[in-house]
């Protein structure tokens, strides 16, 4: 799994630096989808577990996306839009 995230992260970095997503206008959809992919599962979880003892587990559905985002952020280093 680590090799997959490394390969996916390097491919995304290449696209952001010199590929199709090198301009902000083209990359904004990608970042919006990534943010929605983290927020939507948490909101769905909260919708079903709002007033129960399990509402504090909202971060569990987002854990994989956060790990993926951190891997990409570490690959990007000091590079910014």
C-alpha positions as CSV (number, residue, x, y, z in Angstrom):
1,X,0.0,0.0,0.0
2,X,2.9,2.3,0.7
3,X,4.3,1.8,-2.8
4,X,0.8,2.7,-4.2
5,X,0.6,5.9,-2.3
6,X,4.2,6.8,-3.3
7,X,3.5,6.2,-7.0
8,X,0.1,8.1,-6.8
9,X,1.7,11.0,-5.0
10,X,4.6,11.4,-7.4
11,X,2.2,11.2,-10.3
12,X,0.0,13.9,-8.8
13,X,3.0,16.0,-8.1
14,X,4.2,15.7,-11.7
15,X,0.8,16.8,-12.9
16,X,0.7,19.8,-10.6
17,X,4.2,20.9,-11.5
18,X,4.4,20.4,-15.2
19,X,1.2,18.6,-16.4
20,X,-2.4,19.2,-17.0
21,X,-3.0,20.6,-13.5
22,X,-0.2,23.1,-13.5
23,X,-2.5,26.1,-13.4
24,X,-4.7,26.9,-10.4
25,X,-7.9,27.0,-12.5
26,X,-7.3,23.4,-13.7
27,X,-6.2,22.1,-10.2
28,X,-9.1,23.7,-8.2
29,X,-11.5,20.9,-9.2
30,X,-9.0,18.2,-8.0
31,X,-8.6,20.0,-4.6
32,X,-12.3,20.4,-4.2
33,X,-12.9,16.7,-4.9
34,X,-10.2,15.8,-2.4
35,X,-11.8,18.0,0.3
36,X,-15.2,16.7,-0.5
37,X,-13.9,13.1,-0.2
38,X,-12.8,13.9,3.3
39,X,-15.8,16.0,4.5
40,X,-18.6,13.9,2.9
41,X,-17.9,10.6,4.7
42,X,-17.5,12.5,8.1
43,X,-20.9,14.3,7.5
44,X,-22.6,11.0,6.6
45,X,-21.2,9.4,9.7
46,X,-22.4,12.3,11.9
47,X,-25.8,12.2,10.3
48,X,-26.4,8.7,11.4
49,X,-24.6,9.0,14.8
50,X,-25.3,12.6,15.9
51,X,-26.8,12.1,19.3
52,X,-25.3,8.8,20.2
53,X,-22.2,7.7,22.1
54,X,-20.5,7.1,18.8
55,X,-20.5,10.7,17.4
56,X,-16.9,11.1,18.4
57,X,-15.8,8.5,15.8
58,X,-16.4,10.9,12.9
59,X,-12.7,10.9,12.0
60,X,-12.6,7.2,11.3
61,X,-14.2,7.4,7.8
62,X,-11.7,10.2,6.8
63,X,-8.5,8.5,8.1
64,X,-7.5,7.0,4.8
65,X,-8.0,10.3,2.9
66,X,-6.1,12.2,5.5
67,X,-3.1,9.8,5.3
68,X,-3.2,10.1,1.5
69,X,-3.3,13.9,1.7
70,X,-0.4,14.0,4.2
71,X,1.7,11.8,1.9
72,X,1.1,14.1,-1.0
73,X,1.8,17.2,1.1
74,X,5.1,15.7,2.2
75,X,6.0,15.0,-1.4
76,X,5.2,18.5,-2.5
77,X,7.5,20.0,0.2
78,X,7.9,23.7,-0.1
79,X,6.2,23.8,-3.5
80,X,3.0,25.9,-3.4
81,X,0.4,27.1,-5.8
